Amino acid sequence: MSLMLQRLFETLSGARRGEQRPVLLSFLALYFLLLSYYLVKPLREARLFMHFSADMLPYFFLAMPLIALLVTKFFNFWVGRVPRYRLMLYTYLLIVLCKLAFLISLPLTGRIATVIFFFWASVYFTLALSILWAVINTIFRSDQAERFFGFVALGATLGNISGARLSSWLAGYEPLKDWALLFAALAMGVALGLIWLAVYFCEHSAESERQTSSARKAHVSRGWEDLREILRNRYARGIAVMVFGLALMGTVINLQALRQIDLSLAQKTYQEVFSSDSNTAQFETIYGLKKLSTEAQQTQLTVLFKQAQFTAAEQARFENQYTQYKESLESKTRKLFADIYFWQGVLGIVLLTVVARFLFRRVGLRWSVLILPGFFFIVGVALLFPVELMLVQLMLIVGGALNYSLNNATKELLYTPTDESVRFQLKPLIEGPVMRIGDVSASVFKIVISSALAVWIGLSEGLQGQLLLLFGLLVVIFWAWSIWQTGLSYDQSQQNRRRKARTNA
């Protein structure tokens, strides 16, 4: 790298000479991992809404913590027994093989494969991202991270944008529409190669490996004791509350927003495909088919044919239109979510390039960690009142940008002072099962108020949503208080480290 390019890169990233190569490689590794994920994520949402109603989401979320816990505990079993970088290699290769398996099976199967794919796509990425950031946190120190983690996290945001754009394009390009998972598998393989190069070139990696190799036995997973350690470790507990609160309030907002998006897209698609039919009752029947099993769907269609007195030719035409309706709805849903994720990434670039370094170095983490809970509190209050679909999409864009760019970089900074037992054992638990417990808590509350309370006291759908939002707002307040304490602890530790460094100098 020429001297001029080195100086330009230092200005943009904050990385000094000797740090630039591993910083750039870490940036690119995150870029390709997120590009891979945002080829999978819109497909996950589209396949789900193709076969199921948005009202089913709380029930799907119920199983998520158990699946995430089992996957994480299986991973943690090998922590300390397999060298950490080799463990990452095996994990990433297994995920790539899963993507190739779904590439073959998903177009050939229906609702059961969609459910399996939804659970897998919802769980694997948190583990993959957690491992990658754990490696990045290992090869850089806290003082380095404060200078260039905003830039490193920018790679994830650009990957978000690229993956969302590519996913949107694939959704509308019929010859390659079903090949998103192949591109996702290739991108993840590239991410693995890049982070291995970052470790190889980092001047601290060999020394770090020597220092920790003798202590690796102490970091062997201790089974369920790891979960209790999160509760005992005040610093790790603060991060866990942050992740739990984010997941819970994010799910609360999504449950409110996704139903509105699903219904609006279904109405638009119905009007396009069944253009000669303005029968509202027929739309309600077709839209409601997603809530039924395959056999019940066919029975409902038979009843519809009899009521409308369709001839055999009219039945065949209607069935073709219904197939077209489902395929068109899948494409529209995938494109809409891809566009939301794209604009999340665009806004995330601004946050990471303009805001992050100033916040980390000048304001401190104790204030930086309050930005996202503050925004979620405002959104939660706003959703207590009727809002337009466009505003709902804007809320998802801003909330996602704050979460996946600024908040994620802030969270990873909090991990840098911790030891490897936290980064490689507790971190996957925090960002897997603990996060999913946030999802399931919101889902259980939603199910309770939409079933039991609705039956017992006649609670309207609007009041159910408001009650769910009030529950989320209480959690946000607790989240903000807890993570402020953790951020304060980080700032104090860094101030003490700098003071000690000045004294020694």
MARVEXKOL-605482 format. One line per 8 residues: number of its first residue (from 1); their letters; for each residue x, y, z of C-alpha. Coordinates in steps of 0.5 Angstrom, whole numbers, plus 500, padded with zeros to 3 digits. Each point is the difference from the previous one (the first is absolute). Layout:
NUM = A = X,Y,Z ~ ...;
This chain:
1 = MSLMLQRL = 500,500,500 ~ 503,507,498 ~ 502,505,505 ~ 494,505,497 ~ 495,494,501 ~ 502,498,507 ~ 499,507,502 ~ 493,500,497;
9 = FETLSGAR = 498,494,503 ~ 503,502,507 ~ 495,506,499 ~ 494,496,498 ~ 501,494,505 ~ 504,503,506 ~ 505,494,499 ~ 507,502,500;
17 = RGEQRPVL = 506,497,497 ~ 501,492,502 ~ 492,500,501 ~ 498,501,493 ~ 500,493,497 ~ 496,497,505 ~ 495,505,501 ~ 499,500,492;
25 = LSFLALYF = 499,493,500 ~ 495,500,506 ~ 496,505,497 ~ 500,496,494 ~ 498,494,504 ~ 494,503,503 ~ 498,503,493 ~ 500,493,497;
33 = LLLSYYLV = 497,497,506 ~ 494,505,500 ~ 499,500,493 ~ 499,492,500 ~ 495,501,506 ~ 496,505,496 ~ 499,496,494 ~ 497,495,505;
41 = KPLREARL = 496,504,505 ~ 495,503,495 ~ 499,493,497 ~ 499,498,507 ~ 494,505,501 ~ 497,499,493 ~ 500,492,500 ~ 497,501,507;
49 = FMHFSADM = 494,505,498 ~ 499,496,494 ~ 498,494,504 ~ 498,503,507 ~ 496,506,502 ~ 504,505,504 ~ 496,499,506 ~ 503,493,501;
57 = LPYFFLAM = 507,504,501 ~ 499,499,508 ~ 499,493,500 ~ 507,499,496 ~ 504,504,505 ~ 498,496,505 ~ 504,494,498 ~ 506,505,498;
65 = PLIALLVT = 503,500,507 ~ 501,493,501 ~ 503,499,493 ~ 505,505,501 ~ 502,497,507 ~ 501,493,497 ~ 504,503,494 ~ 504,505,505;
73 = KFFNFWVG = 501,494,505 ~ 502,495,494 ~ 505,506,498 ~ 503,501,507 ~ 501,493,501 ~ 506,501,495 ~ 502,506,503 ~ 507,499,503;
81 = RVPRYRLM = 500,493,497 ~ 501,502,493 ~ 505,506,499 ~ 496,506,499 ~ 501,502,493 ~ 500,493,497 ~ 493,499,504 ~ 498,507,496;
89 = LYTYLLIV = 502,496,494 ~ 496,494,501 ~ 494,504,502 ~ 500,504,494 ~ 501,494,495 ~ 494,497,504 ~ 495,506,498 ~ 503,500,493;
97 = LCKLAFLI = 498,493,499 ~ 493,502,503 ~ 499,505,495 ~ 501,496,494 ~ 495,495,503 ~ 495,505,501 ~ 501,502,493 ~ 499,493,497;
105 = SLPLTGRI = 494,499,505 ~ 496,506,501 ~ 497,501,493 ~ 498,493,500 ~ 496,500,507 ~ 495,504,503 ~ 498,502,507 ~ 504,495,504;
113 = ATVIFFFW = 506,502,497 ~ 498,507,500 ~ 500,499,508 ~ 507,497,500 ~ 503,505,496 ~ 497,506,504 ~ 503,497,507 ~ 506,498,497;
121 = ASVYFTLA = 501,507,496 ~ 498,504,507 ~ 505,496,504 ~ 506,499,496 ~ 502,507,499 ~ 501,502,507 ~ 505,495,501 ~ 504,501,494;
129 = LSILWAVI = 500,508,501 ~ 502,499,508 ~ 505,495,498 ~ 503,505,495 ~ 500,506,504 ~ 503,496,506 ~ 506,499,495 ~ 500,507,499;
137 = NTIFRSDQ = 500,502,507 ~ 505,495,502 ~ 505,503,495 ~ 499,507,501 ~ 501,504,507 ~ 495,504,503 ~ 504,507,498 ~ 500,497,493;
145 = AERFFGFV = 493,499,500 ~ 498,507,502 ~ 503,502,494 ~ 498,496,494 ~ 494,495,502 ~ 496,505,497 ~ 503,499,494 ~ 500,493,501;
153 = ALGATLGN = 493,500,501 ~ 499,504,494 ~ 502,493,496 ~ 494,497,503 ~ 495,506,498 ~ 503,500,493 ~ 499,492,500 ~ 493,502,502;
161 = ISGARLSS = 499,505,494 ~ 503,495,495 ~ 496,494,502 ~ 494,504,500 ~ 501,502,493 ~ 502,494,497 ~ 494,496,504 ~ 495,505,497;
169 = WLAGYEPL = 503,499,493 ~ 500,493,501 ~ 492,500,502 ~ 499,503,493 ~ 504,497,496 ~ 497,493,498 ~ 506,496,497 ~ 504,501,507;
177 = KDWALLFA = 494,501,505 ~ 501,493,503 ~ 508,501,501 ~ 500,505,506 ~ 503,494,504 ~ 506,498,496 ~ 502,508,500 ~ 499,500,507;
185 = ALAMGVAL = 504,494,501 ~ 506,502,496 ~ 500,507,503 ~ 501,497,507 ~ 506,495,498 ~ 503,507,498 ~ 499,503,507 ~ 503,494,503;
193 = GLIWLAVY = 506,500,495 ~ 501,508,502 ~ 499,499,507 ~ 506,495,500 ~ 504,505,496 ~ 499,505,506 ~ 502,495,505 ~ 506,498,496;
201 = FCEHSAES = 502,507,499 ~ 499,504,507 ~ 506,501,503 ~ 497,498,507 ~ 497,494,498 ~ 506,495,501 ~ 501,503,507 ~ 493,500,502;
209 = ERQTSSAR = 499,492,498 ~ 507,498,504 ~ 497,504,506 ~ 493,497,500 ~ 502,493,497 ~ 502,498,507 ~ 494,502,503 ~ 495,497,495;
217 = KAHVSRGW = 498,495,505 ~ 498,505,505 ~ 495,502,494 ~ 497,493,499 ~ 492,501,500 ~ 497,498,507 ~ 493,499,497 ~ 495,503,504;
225 = EDLREILR = 504,504,504 ~ 502,504,495 ~ 493,503,500 ~ 501,501,508 ~ 506,504,498 ~ 496,505,496 ~ 496,502,506 ~ 506,500,505;
233 = NRYARGIA = 504,504,495 ~ 498,507,501 ~ 503,503,494 ~ 498,494,495 ~ 493,500,504 ~ 499,508,497 ~ 502,498,493 ~ 495,494,501;
241 = VMVFGLAL = 494,505,502 ~ 502,504,494 ~ 499,494,495 ~ 494,498,504 ~ 497,507,500 ~ 501,501,492 ~ 498,493,498 ~ 493,501,504;
249 = MGTVINLQ = 499,507,498 ~ 502,499,493 ~ 495,494,500 ~ 494,504,503 ~ 501,505,494 ~ 501,495,495 ~ 493,496,502 ~ 497,507,499;
257 = ALRQIDLS = 503,502,494 ~ 501,493,496 ~ 492,499,500 ~ 499,506,497 ~ 505,499,495 ~ 498,493,498 ~ 492,502,500 ~ 502,506,495;
265 = LAQKTYQE = 504,496,495 ~ 495,495,500 ~ 495,505,498 ~ 504,503,495 ~ 502,493,497 ~ 493,498,500 ~ 497,506,496 ~ 506,499,495;
273 = VFSSDSNT = 499,492,499 ~ 492,500,501 ~ 499,507,496 ~ 493,498,498 ~ 498,498,507 ~ 498,506,505 ~ 497,495,505 ~ 503,501,507;
281 = AQFETIYG = 497,494,503 ~ 504,496,495 ~ 506,504,502 ~ 499,498,507 ~ 499,493,498 ~ 507,500,496 ~ 504,504,505 ~ 497,495,506;
289 = LKKLSTEA = 503,494,496 ~ 507,501,503 ~ 497,499,507 ~ 497,493,498 ~ 504,493,499 ~ 501,497,493 ~ 494,496,500 ~ 495,505,503;
297 = QQTQLTVL = 503,505,495 ~ 497,495,494 ~ 493,499,504 ~ 499,508,501 ~ 502,501,492 ~ 495,494,499 ~ 495,504,504 ~ 501,506,496;
305 = FKQAQFTA = 499,497,493 ~ 494,497,502 ~ 497,507,503 ~ 502,504,494 ~ 498,494,495 ~ 506,500,496 ~ 501,495,494 ~ 506,495,499;
313 = AEQARFEN = 503,506,496 ~ 499,505,505 ~ 503,496,505 ~ 506,499,496 ~ 501,507,499 ~ 499,502,507 ~ 505,495,502 ~ 505,503,495;
321 = QYTQYKES = 498,507,503 ~ 501,497,507 ~ 507,497,499 ~ 502,507,496 ~ 497,504,506 ~ 505,496,505 ~ 506,500,496 ~ 499,508,498;
329 = LESKTRKL = 499,501,508 ~ 506,496,501 ~ 504,505,495 ~ 497,506,503 ~ 501,498,507 ~ 508,499,499 ~ 501,506,496 ~ 496,504,505;
337 = FADIYFWQ = 505,498,506 ~ 506,500,496 ~ 498,507,498 ~ 499,502,508 ~ 507,496,501 ~ 503,504,495 ~ 498,507,503 ~ 502,497,507;
345 = GVLGIVLL = 507,499,497 ~ 500,507,497 ~ 498,504,506 ~ 505,495,504 ~ 506,503,496 ~ 498,507,502 ~ 500,498,507 ~ 507,496,500;
353 = TVVARFLF = 504,505,496 ~ 497,506,503 ~ 498,498,507 ~ 503,494,503 ~ 507,502,500 ~ 498,507,504 ~ 496,497,504 ~ 505,494,502;
361 = RRVGLRWS = 505,505,501 ~ 497,506,503 ~ 493,499,503 ~ 502,493,503 ~ 496,493,500 ~ 495,502,506 ~ 497,505,495 ~ 501,496,494;
369 = VLILPGFF = 496,494,502 ~ 494,504,502 ~ 498,502,493 ~ 497,494,497 ~ 495,499,507 ~ 499,507,499 ~ 497,499,493 ~ 496,494,501;
377 = FIVGVALL = 497,504,506 ~ 498,505,495 ~ 497,495,495 ~ 497,496,505 ~ 496,507,503 ~ 498,501,492 ~ 498,494,499 ~ 495,500,505;
385 = FPVELMLV = 496,505,495 ~ 498,498,493 ~ 506,501,495 ~ 500,500,492 ~ 504,494,497 ~ 505,504,497 ~ 502,503,508 ~ 500,492,502;
393 = QLMLIVGG = 505,499,494 ~ 504,506,502 ~ 500,498,508 ~ 503,493,497 ~ 505,503,496 ~ 503,505,506 ~ 499,495,505 ~ 504,495,496;
401 = ALNYSLNN = 505,505,498 ~ 502,501,507 ~ 500,493,503 ~ 504,497,494 ~ 505,506,500 ~ 501,504,505 ~ 497,496,506 ~ 504,494,498;
409 = ATKELLYT = 506,503,499 ~ 499,503,507 ~ 498,493,503 ~ 507,497,497 ~ 504,505,503 ~ 497,498,507 ~ 503,493,499 ~ 507,502,498;
417 = PTDESVRF = 502,501,508 ~ 497,493,501 ~ 504,494,500 ~ 500,494,495 ~ 495,496,505 ~ 495,506,499 ~ 501,501,493 ~ 500,492,497;
425 = QLKPLIEG = 495,497,505 ~ 496,505,503 ~ 499,505,494 ~ 497,494,496 ~ 495,499,506 ~ 498,507,500 ~ 499,501,493 ~ 497,494,499;
433 = PVMRIGDV = 495,497,505 ~ 500,506,504 ~ 498,504,494 ~ 495,495,498 ~ 497,500,507 ~ 498,508,499 ~ 497,498,494 ~ 496,494,503;
441 = SASVFKIV = 498,505,506 ~ 497,505,495 ~ 496,494,497 ~ 497,497,506 ~ 498,506,502 ~ 497,501,493 ~ 496,493,501 ~ 498,501,507;
449 = ISSALAVW = 496,507,498 ~ 498,498,493 ~ 497,494,503 ~ 498,499,507 ~ 499,508,502 ~ 496,501,493 ~ 495,494,502 ~ 500,502,507;
457 = IGLSEGLQ = 499,507,500 ~ 498,502,493 ~ 507,503,498 ~ 500,503,493 ~ 506,499,495 ~ 502,508,501 ~ 500,499,508 ~ 504,494,499;
465 = GQLLLLFG = 505,503,496 ~ 501,506,505 ~ 500,495,506 ~ 506,497,497 ~ 503,506,498 ~ 500,503,507 ~ 503,493,503 ~ 506,501,495;
473 = LLVVIFWA = 501,508,502 ~ 501,497,507 ~ 505,495,498 ~ 503,506,496 ~ 501,504,506 ~ 503,494,504 ~ 505,499,494 ~ 502,508,500;
481 = WSIWQTGL = 502,500,507 ~ 503,493,500 ~ 505,502,494 ~ 501,507,503 ~ 504,496,506 ~ 504,496,495 ~ 502,505,496 ~ 502,504,506;
489 = SYDQSQQN = 504,495,502 ~ 503,499,493 ~ 502,508,500 ~ 503,499,507 ~ 504,494,498 ~ 503,504,494 ~ 501,506,504 ~ 504,496,505;
497 = RRRKARTN = 504,497,494 ~ 502,506,497 ~ 502,504,507 ~ 504,494,501 ~ 503,500,493 ~ 502,507,501 ~ 503,499,507 ~ 505,495,497;
505 = A = 502,504,495;
